Amino acid sequence: MKNSIKVERAKKDMTQQDLAEKVQVSRQTINSIEAGKYVPSTVLALKIARIFGVAMENLFELEEGD
């Protein structure tokens, strides 16, 4: 699953740690999601989308084979 979390963080001048604290996960979790190594739960994905004020579908995109 592709995502644009890193791009959205840059727009808001936010670090991985800042985002992690806002959604109550570790920085490592955010790093893993951004790297495509971890697929977040629906609840976590919704929380992240809400932080950035975007629709979840605009933040996460299915790839071929997902």
PDBQT receptor file of N, H, CA, C and O in Angstrom, charges set to zero:
ATOM      1  N   MET A   1       0.847  -1.176   0.000  1.00  0.00    +0.000 N 
ATOM      2  CA  MET A   1       0.000   0.000   0.000  1.00  0.00    +0.000 C 
ATOM      3  C   MET A   1       0.888   1.233   0.000  1.00  0.00    +0.000 C 
ATOM      4  O   MET A   1       1.758   1.389   0.856  1.00  0.00    +0.000 OA
ATOM      5  N   LYS A   2       0.656   2.105  -0.971  1.00  0.00    +0.000 N 
ATOM      6  H   LYS A   2      -0.052   1.979  -1.667  1.00  0.00    +0.000 HD
ATOM      7  CA  LYS A   2       1.395   3.357  -1.033  1.00  0.00    +0.000 C 
ATOM      8  C   LYS A   2       0.706   4.383  -0.147  1.00  0.00    +0.000 C 
ATOM      9  O   LYS A   2      -0.494   4.293   0.115  1.00  0.00    +0.000 OA
ATOM     10  N   ASN A   3       1.482   5.361   0.308  1.00  0.00    +0.000 N 
ATOM     11  H   ASN A   3       2.456   5.434   0.095  1.00  0.00    +0.000 HD
ATOM     12  CA  ASN A   3       0.881   6.434   1.085  1.00  0.00    +0.000 C 
ATOM     13  C   ASN A   3       1.649   7.728   0.846  1.00  0.00    +0.000 C 
ATOM     14  O   ASN A   3       2.782   7.718   0.367  1.00  0.00    +0.000 OA
ATOM     15  N   SER A   4       1.017   8.825   1.186  1.00  0.00    +0.000 N 
ATOM     16  H   SER A   4       0.096   8.834   1.575  1.00  0.00    +0.000 HD
ATOM     17  CA  SER A   4       1.639  10.130   1.012  1.00  0.00    +0.000 C 
ATOM     18  C   SER A   4       1.836  10.835   2.357  1.00  0.00    +0.000 C 
ATOM     19  O   SER A   4       1.786  12.062   2.437  1.00  0.00    +0.000 OA
ATOM     20  N   ILE A   5       2.059  10.051   3.401  1.00  0.00    +0.000 N 
ATOM     21  H   ILE A   5       2.099   9.054   3.336  1.00  0.00    +0.000 HD
ATOM     22  CA  ILE A   5       2.221  10.623   4.731  1.00  0.00    +0.000 C 
ATOM     23  C   ILE A   5       3.433  11.558   4.790  1.00  0.00    +0.000 C 
ATOM     24  O   ILE A   5       3.356  12.645   5.361  1.00  0.00    +0.000 OA
ATOM     25  N   LYS A   6       4.540  11.132   4.201  1.00  0.00    +0.000 N 
ATOM     26  H   LYS A   6       4.603  10.249   3.736  1.00  0.00    +0.000 HD
ATOM     27  CA  LYS A   6       5.748  11.953   4.241  1.00  0.00    +0.000 C 
ATOM     28  C   LYS A   6       5.506  13.313   3.573  1.00  0.00    +0.000 C 
ATOM     29  O   LYS A   6       5.959  14.344   4.070  1.00  0.00    +0.000 OA
ATOM     30  N   VAL A   7       4.801  13.305   2.460  1.00  0.00    +0.000 N 
ATOM     31  H   VAL A   7       4.433  12.467   2.056  1.00  0.00    +0.000 HD
ATOM     32  CA  VAL A   7       4.480  14.546   1.749  1.00  0.00    +0.000 C 
ATOM     33  C   VAL A   7       3.597  15.438   2.618  1.00  0.00    +0.000 C 
ATOM     34  O   VAL A   7       3.842  16.637   2.744  1.00  0.00    +0.000 OA
ATOM     35  N   GLU A   8       2.580  14.847   3.206  1.00  0.00    +0.000 N 
ATOM     36  H   GLU A   8       2.381  13.872   3.104  1.00  0.00    +0.000 HD
ATOM     37  CA  GLU A   8       1.664  15.616   4.059  1.00  0.00    +0.000 C 
ATOM     38  C   GLU A   8       2.382  16.162   5.292  1.00  0.00    +0.000 C 
ATOM     39  O   GLU A   8       2.119  17.286   5.718  1.00  0.00    +0.000 OA
ATOM     40  N   ARG A   9       3.280  15.376   5.859  1.00  0.00    +0.000 N 
ATOM     41  H   ARG A   9       3.494  14.462   5.513  1.00  0.00    +0.000 HD
ATOM     42  CA  ARG A   9       4.062  15.862   7.012  1.00  0.00    +0.000 C 
ATOM     43  C   ARG A   9       4.902  17.071   6.607  1.00  0.00    +0.000 C 
ATOM     44  O   ARG A   9       4.991  18.047   7.352  1.00  0.00    +0.000 OA
ATOM     45  N   ALA A  10       5.515  17.002   5.428  1.00  0.00    +0.000 N 
ATOM     46  H   ALA A  10       5.443  16.209   4.824  1.00  0.00    +0.000 HD
ATOM     47  CA  ALA A  10       6.359  18.104   4.950  1.00  0.00    +0.000 C 
ATOM     48  C   ALA A  10       5.536  19.384   4.771  1.00  0.00    +0.000 C 
ATOM     49  O   ALA A  10       6.007  20.477   5.086  1.00  0.00    +0.000 OA
ATOM     50  N   LYS A  11       4.326  19.245   4.272  1.00  0.00    +0.000 N 
ATOM     51  H   LYS A  11       3.944  18.357   4.016  1.00  0.00    +0.000 HD
ATOM     52  CA  LYS A  11       3.450  20.408   4.086  1.00  0.00    +0.000 C 
ATOM     53  C   LYS A  11       3.172  21.115   5.406  1.00  0.00    +0.000 C 
ATOM     54  O   LYS A  11       3.033  22.337   5.454  1.00  0.00    +0.000 OA
ATOM     55  N   LYS A  12       3.092  20.330   6.476  1.00  0.00    +0.000 N 
ATOM     56  H   LYS A  12       3.204  19.337   6.438  1.00  0.00    +0.000 HD
ATOM     57  CA  LYS A  12       2.786  20.883   7.793  1.00  0.00    +0.000 C 
ATOM     58  C   LYS A  12       4.031  21.067   8.660  1.00  0.00    +0.000 C 
ATOM     59  O   LYS A  12       3.931  21.389   9.844  1.00  0.00    +0.000 OA
ATOM     60  N   ASP A  13       5.208  20.858   8.057  1.00  0.00    +0.000 N 
ATOM     61  H   ASP A  13       5.289  20.596   7.095  1.00  0.00    +0.000 HD
ATOM     62  CA  ASP A  13       6.476  20.985   8.784  1.00  0.00    +0.000 C 
ATOM     63  C   ASP A  13       6.430  20.152  10.072  1.00  0.00    +0.000 C 
ATOM     64  O   ASP A  13       6.741  20.645  11.155  1.00  0.00    +0.000 OA
ATOM     65  N   MET A  14       6.039  18.895   9.932  1.00  0.00    +0.000 N 
ATOM     66  H   MET A  14       5.785  18.494   9.052  1.00  0.00    +0.000 HD
ATOM     67  CA  MET A  14       5.841  17.992  11.058  1.00  0.00    +0.000 C 
ATOM     68  C   MET A  14       6.837  16.834  10.973  1.00  0.00    +0.000 C 
ATOM     69  O   MET A  14       7.061  16.285   9.894  1.00  0.00    +0.000 OA
ATOM     70  N   THR A  15       7.424  16.468  12.091  1.00  0.00    +0.000 N 
ATOM     71  H   THR A  15       7.242  16.914  12.967  1.00  0.00    +0.000 HD
ATOM     72  CA  THR A  15       8.336  15.324  12.127  1.00  0.00    +0.000 C 
ATOM     73  C   THR A  15       7.537  14.040  12.334  1.00  0.00    +0.000 C 
ATOM     74  O   THR A  15       6.354  14.069  12.673  1.00  0.00    +0.000 OA
ATOM     75  N   GLN A  16       8.212  12.920  12.124  1.00  0.00    +0.000 N 
ATOM     76  H   GLN A  16       9.173  12.897  11.849  1.00  0.00    +0.000 HD
ATOM     77  CA  GLN A  16       7.576  11.633  12.422  1.00  0.00    +0.000 C 
ATOM     78  C   GLN A  16       7.178  11.586  13.893  1.00  0.00    +0.000 C 
ATOM     79  O   GLN A  16       6.109  11.080  14.235  1.00  0.00    +0.000 OA
ATOM     80  N   GLN A  17       8.029  12.108  14.752  1.00  0.00    +0.000 N 
ATOM     81  H   GLN A  17       8.897  12.519  14.474  1.00  0.00    +0.000 HD
ATOM     82  CA  GLN A  17       7.742  12.103  16.190  1.00  0.00    +0.000 C 
ATOM     83  C   GLN A  17       6.498  12.934  16.495  1.00  0.00    +0.000 C 
ATOM     84  O   GLN A  17       5.654  12.517  17.288  1.00  0.00    +0.000 OA
ATOM     85  N   ASP A  18       6.381  14.106  15.870  1.00  0.00    +0.000 N 
ATOM     86  H   ASP A  18       7.067  14.444  15.226  1.00  0.00    +0.000 HD
ATOM     87  CA  ASP A  18       5.198  14.958  16.072  1.00  0.00    +0.000 C 
ATOM     88  C   ASP A  18       3.920  14.198  15.717  1.00  0.00    +0.000 C 
ATOM     89  O   ASP A  18       2.955  14.190  16.482  1.00  0.00    +0.000 OA
ATOM     90  N   LEU A  19       3.930  13.560  14.546  1.00  0.00    +0.000 N 
ATOM     91  H   LEU A  19       4.714  13.567  13.924  1.00  0.00    +0.000 HD
ATOM     92  CA  LEU A  19       2.750  12.815  14.105  1.00  0.00    +0.000 C 
ATOM     93  C   LEU A  19       2.476  11.645  15.034  1.00  0.00    +0.000 C 
ATOM     94  O   LEU A  19       1.329  11.391  15.402  1.00  0.00    +0.000 OA
ATOM     95  N   ALA A  20       3.523  10.937  15.412  1.00  0.00    +0.000 N 
ATOM     96  H   ALA A  20       4.455  11.143  15.113  1.00  0.00    +0.000 HD
ATOM     97  CA  ALA A  20       3.372   9.779  16.299  1.00  0.00    +0.000 C 
ATOM     98  C   ALA A  20       2.699  10.179  17.609  1.00  0.00    +0.000 C 
ATOM     99  O   ALA A  20       1.819   9.475  18.103  1.00  0.00    +0.000 OA
ATOM    100  N   GLU A  21       3.116  11.307  18.163  1.00  0.00    +0.000 N 
ATOM    101  H   GLU A  21       3.831  11.880  17.762  1.00  0.00    +0.000 HD
ATOM    102  CA  GLU A  21       2.523  11.763  19.424  1.00  0.00    +0.000 C 
ATOM    103  C   GLU A  21       1.053  12.119  19.244  1.00  0.00    +0.000 C 
ATOM    104  O   GLU A  21       0.235  11.848  20.124  1.00  0.00    +0.000 OA
ATOM    105  N   LYS A  22       0.716  12.722  18.116  1.00  0.00    +0.000 N 
ATOM    106  H   LYS A  22       1.380  12.943  17.402  1.00  0.00    +0.000 HD
ATOM    107  CA  LYS A  22      -0.675  13.121  17.880  1.00  0.00    +0.000 C 
ATOM    108  C   LYS A  22      -1.608  11.922  17.731  1.00  0.00    +0.000 C 
ATOM    109  O   LYS A  22      -2.773  11.991  18.123  1.00  0.00    +0.000 OA
ATOM    110  N   VAL A  23      -1.102  10.820  17.167  1.00  0.00    +0.000 N 
ATOM    111  H   VAL A  23      -0.156  10.763  16.849  1.00  0.00    +0.000 HD
ATOM    112  CA  VAL A  23      -1.951   9.640  16.975  1.00  0.00    +0.000 C 
ATOM    113  C   VAL A  23      -1.644   8.531  17.981  1.00  0.00    +0.000 C 
ATOM    114  O   VAL A  23      -2.197   7.435  17.896  1.00  0.00    +0.000 OA
ATOM    115  N   GLN A  24      -0.768   8.823  18.923  1.00  0.00    +0.000 N 
ATOM    116  H   GLN A  24      -0.319   9.714  18.992  1.00  0.00    +0.000 HD
ATOM    117  CA  GLN A  24      -0.456   7.935  20.050  1.00  0.00    +0.000 C 
ATOM    118  C   GLN A  24       0.126   6.592  19.618  1.00  0.00    +0.000 C 
ATOM    119  O   GLN A  24      -0.319   5.531  20.056  1.00  0.00    +0.000 OA
ATOM    120  N   VAL A  25       1.142   6.667  18.741  1.00  0.00    +0.000 N 
ATOM    121  H   VAL A  25       1.503   7.529  18.385  1.00  0.00    +0.000 HD
ATOM    122  CA  VAL A  25       1.922   5.485  18.380  1.00  0.00    +0.000 C 
ATOM    123  C   VAL A  25       3.397   5.878  18.469  1.00  0.00    +0.000 C 
ATOM    124  O   VAL A  25       3.719   7.034  18.743  1.00  0.00    +0.000 OA
ATOM    125  N   SER A  26       4.284   4.919  18.239  1.00  0.00    +0.000 N 
ATOM    126  H   SER A  26       4.022   3.980  18.017  1.00  0.00    +0.000 HD
ATOM    127  CA  SER A  26       5.712   5.233  18.283  1.00  0.00    +0.000 C 
ATOM    128  C   SER A  26       6.176   5.852  16.965  1.00  0.00    +0.000 C 
ATOM    129  O   SER A  26       5.529   5.688  15.931  1.00  0.00    +0.000 OA
ATOM    130  N   ARG A  27       7.293   6.557  17.013  1.00  0.00    +0.000 N 
ATOM    131  H   ARG A  27       7.819   6.689  17.853  1.00  0.00    +0.000 HD
ATOM    132  CA  ARG A  27       7.887   7.112  15.801  1.00  0.00    +0.000 C 
ATOM    133  C   ARG A  27       8.220   5.995  14.824  1.00  0.00    +0.000 C 
ATOM    134  O   ARG A  27       8.094   6.155  13.610  1.00  0.00    +0.000 OA
ATOM    135  N   GLN A  28       8.651   4.851  15.375  1.00  0.00    +0.000 N 
ATOM    136  H   GLN A  28       8.754   4.720  16.361  1.00  0.00    +0.000 HD
ATOM    137  CA  GLN A  28       8.997   3.709  14.540  1.00  0.00    +0.000 C 
ATOM    138  C   GLN A  28       7.789   3.206  13.744  1.00  0.00    +0.000 C 
ATOM    139  O   GLN A  28       7.936   2.761  12.605  1.00  0.00    +0.000 OA
ATOM    140  N   THR A  29       6.611   3.277  14.337  1.00  0.00    +0.000 N 
ATOM    141  H   THR A  29       6.491   3.639  15.261  1.00  0.00    +0.000 HD
ATOM    142  CA  THR A  29       5.394   2.873  13.636  1.00  0.00    +0.000 C 
ATOM    143  C   THR A  29       5.146   3.783  12.442  1.00  0.00    +0.000 C 
ATOM    144  O   THR A  29       4.837   3.310  11.349  1.00  0.00    +0.000 OA
ATOM    145  N   ILE A  30       5.280   5.081  12.650  1.00  0.00    +0.000 N 
ATOM    146  H   ILE A  30       5.531   5.466  13.538  1.00  0.00    +0.000 HD
ATOM    147  CA  ILE A  30       5.104   6.035  11.549  1.00  0.00    +0.000 C 
ATOM    148  C   ILE A  30       6.139   5.769  10.466  1.00  0.00    +0.000 C 
ATOM    149  O   ILE A  30       5.812   5.785   9.280  1.00  0.00    +0.000 OA
ATOM    150  N   ASN A  31       7.371   5.527  10.857  1.00  0.00    +0.000 N 
ATOM    151  H   ASN A  31       7.637   5.514  11.821  1.00  0.00    +0.000 HD
ATOM    152  CA  ASN A  31       8.435   5.233   9.902  1.00  0.00    +0.000 C 
ATOM    153  C   ASN A  31       8.088   3.993   9.080  1.00  0.00    +0.000 C 
ATOM    154  O   ASN A  31       8.253   3.989   7.860  1.00  0.00    +0.000 OA
ATOM    155  N   SER A  32       7.615   2.956   9.737  1.00  0.00    +0.000 N 
ATOM    156  H   SER A  32       7.481   2.960  10.728  1.00  0.00    +0.000 HD
ATOM    157  CA  SER A  32       7.265   1.708   9.052  1.00  0.00    +0.000 C 
ATOM    158  C   SER A  32       6.093   1.894   8.093  1.00  0.00    +0.000 C 
ATOM    159  O   SER A  32       6.076   1.307   7.011  1.00  0.00    +0.000 OA
ATOM    160  N   ILE A  33       5.122   2.700   8.483  1.00  0.00    +0.000 N 
ATOM    161  H   ILE A  33       5.136   3.176   9.362  1.00  0.00    +0.000 HD
ATOM    162  CA  ILE A  33       3.985   2.968   7.608  1.00  0.00    +0.000 C 
ATOM    163  C   ILE A  33       4.462   3.728   6.366  1.00  0.00    +0.000 C 
ATOM    164  O   ILE A  33       4.108   3.376   5.241  1.00  0.00    +0.000 OA
ATOM    165  N   GLU A  34       5.266   4.770   6.581  1.00  0.00    +0.000 N 
ATOM    166  H   GLU A  34       5.553   5.055   7.496  1.00  0.00    +0.000 HD
ATOM    167  CA  GLU A  34       5.774   5.564   5.460  1.00  0.00    +0.000 C 
ATOM    168  C   GLU A  34       6.596   4.706   4.498  1.00  0.00    +0.000 C 
ATOM    169  O   GLU A  34       6.533   4.896   3.283  1.00  0.00    +0.000 OA
ATOM    170  N   ALA A  35       7.363   3.768   5.042  1.00  0.00    +0.000 N 
ATOM    171  H   ALA A  35       7.414   3.615   6.029  1.00  0.00    +0.000 HD
ATOM    172  CA  ALA A  35       8.220   2.910   4.221  1.00  0.00    +0.000 C 
ATOM    173  C   ALA A  35       7.443   1.784   3.543  1.00  0.00    +0.000 C 
ATOM    174  O   ALA A  35       8.004   1.046   2.733  1.00  0.00    +0.000 OA
ATOM    175  N   GLY A  36       6.163   1.648   3.868  1.00  0.00    +0.000 N 
ATOM    176  H   GLY A  36       5.707   2.248   4.526  1.00  0.00    +0.000 HD
ATOM    177  CA  GLY A  36       5.351   0.602   3.265  1.00  0.00    +0.000 C 
ATOM    178  C   GLY A  36       5.579  -0.767   3.876  1.00  0.00    +0.000 C 
ATOM    179  O   GLY A  36       5.190  -1.779   3.293  1.00  0.00    +0.000 OA
ATOM    180  N   LYS A  37       6.206  -0.811   5.045  1.00  0.00    +0.000 N 
ATOM    181  H   LYS A  37       6.522   0.011   5.519  1.00  0.00    +0.000 HD
ATOM    182  CA  LYS A  37       6.480  -2.079   5.719  1.00  0.00    +0.000 C 
ATOM    183  C   LYS A  37       5.354  -2.496   6.649  1.00  0.00    +0.000 C 
ATOM    184  O   LYS A  37       5.292  -3.648   7.077  1.00  0.00    +0.000 OA
ATOM    185  N   TYR A  38       4.461  -1.557   6.964  1.00  0.00    +0.000 N 
ATOM    186  H   TYR A  38       4.512  -0.621   6.616  1.00  0.00    +0.000 HD
ATOM    187  CA  TYR A  38       3.380  -1.819   7.912  1.00  0.00    +0.000 C 
ATOM    188  C   TYR A  38       2.120  -1.147   7.394  1.00  0.00    +0.000 C 
ATOM    189  O   TYR A  38       2.142   0.025   7.019  1.00  0.00    +0.000 OA
ATOM    190  N   VAL A  39       1.023  -1.889   7.372  1.00  0.00    +0.000 N 
ATOM    191  H   VAL A  39       1.004  -2.842   7.676  1.00  0.00    +0.000 HD
ATOM    192  CA  VAL A  39      -0.274  -1.347   6.971  1.00  0.00    +0.000 C 
ATOM    193  C   VAL A  39      -1.032  -1.001   8.250  1.00  0.00    +0.000 C 
ATOM    194  O   VAL A  39      -1.289  -1.876   9.076  1.00  0.00    +0.000 OA
ATOM    195  N   PRO A  40      -1.387   0.265   8.415  1.00  0.00    +0.000 N 
ATOM    196  CA  PRO A  40      -2.059   0.668   9.655  1.00  0.00    +0.000 C 
ATOM    197  C   PRO A  40      -3.480   0.132   9.735  1.00  0.00    +0.000 C 
ATOM    198  O   PRO A  40      -4.101  -0.192   8.722  1.00  0.00    +0.000 OA
ATOM    199  N   SER A  41      -3.970   0.049  10.941  1.00  0.00    +0.000 N 
ATOM    200  H   SER A  41      -3.465   0.312  11.763  1.00  0.00    +0.000 HD
ATOM    201  CA  SER A  41      -5.376  -0.316  11.139  1.00  0.00    +0.000 C 
ATOM    202  C   SER A  41      -6.246   0.794  10.551  1.00  0.00    +0.000 C 
ATOM    203  O   SER A  41      -5.773   1.902  10.300  1.00  0.00    +0.000 OA
ATOM    204  N   THR A  42      -7.499   0.485  10.339  1.00  0.00    +0.000 N 
ATOM    205  H   THR A  42      -7.883  -0.416  10.543  1.00  0.00    +0.000 HD
ATOM    206  CA  THR A  42      -8.429   1.487   9.816  1.00  0.00    +0.000 C 
ATOM    207  C   THR A  42      -8.518   2.681  10.759  1.00  0.00    +0.000 C 
ATOM    208  O   THR A  42      -8.546   3.828  10.312  1.00  0.00    +0.000 OA
ATOM    209  N   VAL A  43      -8.562   2.416  12.048  1.00  0.00    +0.000 N 
ATOM    210  H   VAL A  43      -8.539   1.484  12.411  1.00  0.00    +0.000 HD
ATOM    211  CA  VAL A  43      -8.662   3.489  13.033  1.00  0.00    +0.000 C 
ATOM    212  C   VAL A  43      -7.432   4.393  12.961  1.00  0.00    +0.000 C 
ATOM    213  O   VAL A  43      -7.562   5.617  12.963  1.00  0.00    +0.000 OA
ATOM    214  N   LEU A  44      -6.245   3.799  12.898  1.00  0.00    +0.000 N 
ATOM    215  H   LEU A  44      -6.139   2.805  12.897  1.00  0.00    +0.000 HD
ATOM    216  CA  LEU A  44      -5.021   4.601  12.823  1.00  0.00    +0.000 C 
ATOM    217  C   LEU A  44      -4.972   5.381  11.516  1.00  0.00    +0.000 C 
ATOM    218  O   LEU A  44      -4.593   6.552  11.513  1.00  0.00    +0.000 OA
ATOM    219  N   ALA A  45      -5.347   4.758  10.417  1.00  0.00    +0.000 N 
ATOM    220  H   ALA A  45      -5.655   3.806  10.420  1.00  0.00    +0.000 HD
ATOM    221  CA  ALA A  45      -5.351   5.448   9.126  1.00  0.00    +0.000 C 
ATOM    222  C   ALA A  45      -6.307   6.646   9.154  1.00  0.00    +0.000 C 
ATOM    223  O   ALA A  45      -5.984   7.715   8.636  1.00  0.00    +0.000 OA
ATOM    224  N   LEU A  46      -7.469   6.464   9.752  1.00  0.00    +0.000 N 
ATOM    225  H   LEU A  46      -7.732   5.595  10.172  1.00  0.00    +0.000 HD
ATOM    226  CA  LEU A  46      -8.425   7.566   9.872  1.00  0.00    +0.000 C 
ATOM    227  C   LEU A  46      -7.881   8.690  10.742  1.00  0.00    +0.000 C 
ATOM    228  O   LEU A  46      -8.061   9.864  10.421  1.00  0.00    +0.000 OA
ATOM    229  N   LYS A  47      -7.218   8.342  11.841  1.00  0.00    +0.000 N 
ATOM    230  H   LYS A  47      -7.072   7.388  12.102  1.00  0.00    +0.000 HD
ATOM    231  CA  LYS A  47      -6.618   9.361  12.714  1.00  0.00    +0.000 C 
ATOM    232  C   LYS A  47      -5.569  10.175  11.968  1.00  0.00    +0.000 C 
ATOM    233  O   LYS A  47      -5.528  11.400  12.083  1.00  0.00    +0.000 OA
ATOM    234  N   ILE A  48      -4.721   9.489  11.204  1.00  0.00    +0.000 N 
ATOM    235  H   ILE A  48      -4.755   8.494  11.112  1.00  0.00    +0.000 HD
ATOM    236  CA  ILE A  48      -3.670  10.179  10.451  1.00  0.00    +0.000 C 
ATOM    237  C   ILE A  48      -4.299  11.091   9.400  1.00  0.00    +0.000 C 
ATOM    238  O   ILE A  48      -3.887  12.242   9.256  1.00  0.00    +0.000 OA
ATOM    239  N   ALA A  49      -5.283  10.596   8.673  1.00  0.00    +0.000 N 
ATOM    240  H   ALA A  49      -5.618   9.661   8.790  1.00  0.00    +0.000 HD
ATOM    241  CA  ALA A  49      -5.959  11.406   7.658  1.00  0.00    +0.000 C 
ATOM    242  C   ALA A  49      -6.605  12.635   8.281  1.00  0.00    +0.000 C 
ATOM    243  O   ALA A  49      -6.566  13.720   7.701  1.00  0.00    +0.000 OA
ATOM    244  N   ARG A  50      -7.189  12.475   9.435  1.00  0.00    +0.000 N 
ATOM    245  H   ARG A  50      -7.221  11.593   9.907  1.00  0.00    +0.000 HD
ATOM    246  CA  ARG A  50      -7.836  13.588  10.119  1.00  0.00    +0.000 C 
ATOM    247  C   ARG A  50      -6.820  14.657  10.520  1.00  0.00    +0.000 C 
ATOM    248  O   ARG A  50      -7.096  15.852  10.409  1.00  0.00    +0.000 OA
ATOM    249  N   ILE A  51      -5.651  14.230  10.984  1.00  0.00    +0.000 N 
ATOM    250  H   ILE A  51      -5.427  13.259  11.074  1.00  0.00    +0.000 HD
ATOM    251  CA  ILE A  51      -4.590  15.176  11.354  1.00  0.00    +0.000 C 
ATOM    252  C   ILE A  51      -4.242  16.076  10.168  1.00  0.00    +0.000 C 
ATOM    253  O   ILE A  51      -4.028  17.277  10.333  1.00  0.00    +0.000 OA
ATOM    254  N   PHE A  52      -4.187  15.486   8.974  1.00  0.00    +0.000 N 
ATOM    255  H   PHE A  52      -4.360  14.510   8.840  1.00  0.00    +0.000 HD
ATOM    256  CA  PHE A  52      -3.803  16.233   7.783  1.00  0.00    +0.000 C 
ATOM    257  C   PHE A  52      -4.990  16.885   7.074  1.00  0.00    +0.000 C 
ATOM    258  O   PHE A  52      -4.802  17.665   6.140  1.00  0.00    +0.000 OA
ATOM    259  N   GLY A  53      -6.207  16.571   7.511  1.00  0.00    +0.000 N 
ATOM    260  H   GLY A  53      -6.360  15.938   8.269  1.00  0.00    +0.000 HD
ATOM    261  CA  GLY A  53      -7.387  17.170   6.902  1.00  0.00    +0.000 C 
ATOM    262  C   GLY A  53      -7.632  16.697   5.479  1.00  0.00    +0.000 C 
ATOM    263  O   GLY A  53      -8.097  17.453   4.626  1.00  0.00    +0.000 OA
ATOM    264  N   VAL A  54      -7.308  15.420   5.238  1.00  0.00    +0.000 N 
ATOM    265  H   VAL A  54      -6.930  14.805   5.930  1.00  0.00    +0.000 HD
ATOM    266  CA  VAL A  54      -7.521  14.834   3.912  1.00  0.00    +0.000 C 
ATOM    267  C   VAL A  54      -8.347  13.559   4.054  1.00  0.00    +0.000 C 
ATOM    268  O   VAL A  54      -8.426  12.970   5.132  1.00  0.00    +0.000 OA
ATOM    269  N   ALA A  55      -8.953  13.150   2.959  1.00  0.00    +0.000 N 
ATOM    270  H   ALA A  55      -8.889  13.629   2.084  1.00  0.00    +0.000 HD
ATOM    271  CA  ALA A  55      -9.688  11.884   2.966  1.00  0.00    +0.000 C 
ATOM    272  C   ALA A  55      -8.686  10.737   3.024  1.00  0.00    +0.000 C 
ATOM    273  O   ALA A  55      -7.600  10.821   2.450  1.00  0.00    +0.000 OA
ATOM    274  N   MET A  56      -9.054   9.680   3.714  1.00  0.00    +0.000 N 
ATOM    275  H   MET A  56      -9.936   9.613   4.180  1.00  0.00    +0.000 HD
ATOM    276  CA  MET A  56      -8.165   8.530   3.843  1.00  0.00    +0.000 C 
ATOM    277  C   MET A  56      -7.762   7.994   2.469  1.00  0.00    +0.000 C 
ATOM    278  O   MET A  56      -6.629   7.549   2.286  1.00  0.00    +0.000 OA
ATOM    279  N   GLU A  57      -8.678   8.032   1.509  1.00  0.00    +0.000 N 
ATOM    280  H   GLU A  57      -9.598   8.393   1.658  1.00  0.00    +0.000 HD
ATOM    281  CA  GLU A  57      -8.394   7.542   0.160  1.00  0.00    +0.000 C 
ATOM    282  C   GLU A  57      -7.332   8.388  -0.547  1.00  0.00    +0.000 C 
ATOM    283  O   GLU A  57      -6.662   7.910  -1.462  1.00  0.00    +0.000 OA
ATOM    284  N   ASN A  58      -7.184   9.636  -0.124  1.00  0.00    +0.000 N 
ATOM    285  H   ASN A  58      -7.729  10.024   0.619  1.00  0.00    +0.000 HD
ATOM    286  CA  ASN A  58      -6.166  10.508  -0.711  1.00  0.00    +0.000 C 
ATOM    287  C   ASN A  58      -4.810  10.313  -0.053  1.00  0.00    +0.000 C 
ATOM    288  O   ASN A  58      -3.788  10.726  -0.602  1.00  0.00    +0.000 OA
ATOM    289  N   LEU A  59      -4.791   9.695   1.106  1.00  0.00    +0.000 N 
ATOM    290  H   LEU A  59      -5.621   9.360   1.552  1.00  0.00    +0.000 HD
ATOM    291  CA  LEU A  59      -3.562   9.480   1.847  1.00  0.00    +0.000 C 
ATOM    292  C   LEU A  59      -2.991   8.094   1.594  1.00  0.00    +0.000 C 
ATOM    293  O   LEU A  59      -1.772   7.920   1.572  1.00  0.00    +0.000 OA
ATOM    294  N   PHE A  60      -3.848   7.117   1.405  1.00  0.00    +0.000 N 
ATOM    295  H   PHE A  60      -4.838   7.258   1.422  1.00  0.00    +0.000 HD
ATOM    296  CA  PHE A  60      -3.443   5.720   1.185  1.00  0.00    +0.000 C 
ATOM    297  C   PHE A  60      -3.965   5.227  -0.151  1.00  0.00    +0.000 C 
ATOM    298  O   PHE A  60      -5.103   5.519  -0.519  1.00  0.00    +0.000 OA
ATOM    299  N   GLU A  61      -3.152   4.489  -0.873  1.00  0.00    +0.000 N 
ATOM    300  H   GLU A  61      -2.228   4.253  -0.573  1.00  0.00    +0.000 HD
ATOM    301  CA  GLU A  61      -3.527   3.990  -2.196  1.00  0.00    +0.000 C 
ATOM    302  C   GLU A  61      -3.122   2.532  -2.332  1.00  0.00    +0.000 C 
ATOM    303  O   GLU A  61      -1.977   2.166  -2.066  1.00  0.00    +0.000 OA
ATOM    304  N   LEU A  62      -4.066   1.710  -2.746  1.00  0.00    +0.000 N 
ATOM    305  H   LEU A  62      -4.996   2.007  -2.962  1.00  0.00    +0.000 HD
ATOM    306  CA  LEU A  62      -3.749   0.294  -2.983  1.00  0.00    +0.000 C 
ATOM    307  C   LEU A  62      -2.843   0.159  -4.195  1.00  0.00    +0.000 C 
ATOM    308  O   LEU A  62      -2.985   0.886  -5.178  1.00  0.00    +0.000 OA
ATOM    309  N   GLU A  63      -1.920  -0.773  -4.111  1.00  0.00    +0.000 N 
ATOM    310  H   GLU A  63      -1.805  -1.364  -3.313  1.00  0.00    +0.000 HD
ATOM    311  CA  GLU A  63      -1.030  -1.075  -5.227  1.00  0.00    +0.000 C 
ATOM    312  C   GLU A  63      -1.445  -2.410  -5.831  1.00  0.00    +0.000 C 
ATOM    313  O   GLU A  63      -2.206  -3.168  -5.229  1.00  0.00    +0.000 OA
ATOM    314  N   GLU A  64      -0.949  -2.682  -6.997  1.00  0.00    +0.000 N 
ATOM    315  H   GLU A  64      -0.331  -2.067  -7.487  1.00  0.00    +0.000 HD
ATOM    316  CA  GLU A  64      -1.197  -3.973  -7.642  1.00  0.00    +0.000 C 
ATOM    317  C   GLU A  64      -0.743  -5.085  -6.694  1.00  0.00    +0.000 C 
ATOM    318  O   GLU A  64       0.380  -5.048  -6.191  1.00  0.00    +0.000 OA
ATOM    319  N   GLY A  65      -1.584  -6.044  -6.456  1.00  0.00    +0.000 N 
ATOM    320  H   GLY A  65      -2.496  -6.074  -6.865  1.00  0.00    +0.000 HD
ATOM    321  CA  GLY A  65      -1.221  -7.158  -5.594  1.00  0.00    +0.000 C 
ATOM    322  C   GLY A  65      -1.643  -6.988  -4.141  1.00  0.00    +0.000 C 
ATOM    323  O   GLY A  65      -1.515  -7.922  -3.348  1.00  0.00    +0.000 OA
ATOM    324  N   ASP A  66      -2.148  -5.796  -3.777  1.00  0.00    +0.000 N 
ATOM    325  H   ASP A  66      -2.252  -5.038  -4.421  1.00  0.00    +0.000 HD
ATOM    326  CA  ASP A  66      -2.601  -5.598  -2.389  1.00  0.00    +0.000 C 
ATOM    327  C   ASP A  66      -3.953  -6.262  -2.184  1.00  0.00    +0.000 C 
ATOM    328  O   ASP A  66      -4.506  -6.211  -1.086  1.00  0.00    +0.000 OA
TER     329      ASP A  66
